């Protein structure tokens, strides 16, 4: 199954307090007001929050799936090629991990109770 931008959108919007906006000529997703995901490159990839150490490990382990855009090299972001994802479960896990990094502690606590 090929993962597409609408799958990313569905995974992101299924999480609490997420809003989709159109900024920087692409769809962006925020939890409360914190950015946690973008859909650049004509929705063929997504950029998600990822601690730099983990990001570097991902890129080394799976360079066909993960990479770092030059302008994001100094930040805690990684790009993901949608066509390289295995399935919707992998997509959902990546989106959830990024959301957790941007969500407030209170929201994380409330979400953990579900």
FENQUIHU-V421930 format. One record per run of one state. SS is the DSSP state (2 for helix, 1 for strand, 0 for the rest). FROM is the first residue (numbers start at 0). TO is the last residue. If there is no record, write none. Layout:
ss | from | to
SS | FROM | TO
SS | FROM | TO
This chain:
ss | from | to
0 | 0 | 3
2 | 4 | 12
0 | 13 | 16
1 | 17 | 22
0 | 23 | 24
1 | 25 | 30
0 | 31 | 32
1 | 33 | 38
0 | 39 | 39
2 | 40 | 42
0 | 43 | 43
1 | 44 | 48
0 | 49 | 50
2 | 51 | 60
0 | 61 | 64
1 | 65 | 66
0 | 67 | 68
2 | 69 | 71
0 | 72 | 75
1 | 76 | 80
2 | 81 | 83
0 | 84 | 86
2 | 87 | 101
0 | 102 | 103
2 | 104 | 111
0 | 112 | 113
